[in-house]
Amino acid sequence: MYLLKQWDLKKKITNDHALGDLEIAASEMSNLLQGFHIALMITGSISAYKTPNLVRALRRLGATITIYLSEQACRFVAIDALMWCNGGKEVISHLSPRAEHVSTQIDLYLVVPATYETINGFANGSAHTTILATLAAGLGRLEQGKSEIILAPAMNGDMCNTILLSSLEKLSDLGVQILEPRWHTDNKLNLPEEDRICAFALKALLSRKSNLLSKKVLVTAGAIPVYLDGVRLITNPFSGKLGIEIAKYLSFLGADVHLVLGPTHAFVPEYLKVYHVKDLNAYQQIVHQLSENTEIGIYSAGVADFAPQQVINAKVSSDQQHWQIDLYATPKIIEEIRHAYPNQYMVTFKYMQKIELEALFEIGRKRLLSYEMLVVNRGEEQENGQQVAYLMQRNQETQQKPMKMVGKFPIAQALVNALNQHFEKEKTSF
């Protein structure tokens, strides 16, 4: 915690886990882009000043990056800064006899920011600059199914004219992906935040061989409370962070994700399609509505198990000395969905406390009689301060132990990878 006070210069600084000056800290998501090579192409918009942070964000995901820089972009971002952020690798600003514009290793050509001149030049076949020559080669690789191309336009809103839109449409028809800018009332087509650019890059690369591409998936997350009166409610401590991580990773694999989220302070990326619900009644209604077109349902929300028979519409006075409330079991919504939509592939969650591990697995095996996949966990079981959970599948061999998972994103990744593997088997069985 950093308080509003001066630096305590007597405090000892420890460097036990110090990184090298050009190294970058790993994260739980560092394996997502491992093995992928991205050509980051920076052109002459003022928003180029943001690209050093983007380089570091992509490296944290495990990507190998080659940076191409236009002559105009050098006015807005320093080559030395880009080299430092990319581990000391040379920045390509001019072509040489080594023919840097032609590469058999690039998986993604990411043009951030993409200027008016670059977009129109690319659409009309121009190759007279380092960036355009490299994109010309990239288009050839795109047509062969070897690479992807993403443009992130950024410019003044008045420049979004018929010529620009015609060029973008032409490129889109050729398979180039166009990342929508952040539109502002000040007439600017601003560059999206780096998390959305990274998510778009992840989707472009990871969805290419995904068995979940375009599948309609419902994810529920967070605490789903019930009201007692006009202001008081019964809830639980579940934040919804795990469900958000599941929805994110599904999006990276190209699934059509709908996230139903209870009240939470957890950060939700702007690229997720979210339905905020305030209580059990709203949750029940939207889950049934979305399930009509859902192929996969992942039910991680902590739904209230008990509720009063009738909610008092106003705030009960705090002056009274006693308030007796009779609570009754709430409807089991996953059972309702199972009955109403028997073809939905359902992943459910079971949270317990103070129970032996084998007893937890036995509860899980019984639930697998009704649902295809299950995540079970005990509230008190943690490792290094992180949540521990176990993945169980209906068709798993009986002698195979449930898969142990530690940490919210690793749990999400293991679950979604298991779904991806299941639907690969389903696809090959036809």
Secondary structure, DSSP 8 states (H G I E B T S, - for coil): ---SS---TTS----TT---TT-----TTTTTTTT-EEEEEE-SSGGGGGHHHHHHHHHHTT-EEEEEE-TTGGGTS-HHHHHHHTTT---B-S--TT-TT--SS-SEEEEEEE-HHHHHHHHTT---SHHHHHHHHHHHHHHTTS-EEEEEE-EEGGG--HHHHHHHHHHHHTT-EE---EEETTTEEE---HHHHHHHHHHHHHGGG-TTTT-EEEEEESEE-EESSSS-EE--S--SHHHHHHHHHHHHTT-EEEEEE-S--S---TTS-EEE--SHHHHHHHHHHHHTT-SEEEE--EE-SEEESS--SS---TT-S-----EEE---HHHHHHHH-TTSEEEEEEEESS--HHHHHHHHHHHTTT-SEEEEEETT-EETTEEEEEEEETTS-TTS--EEEESHHHHHHHHHHHHHHHHHHHHHT-
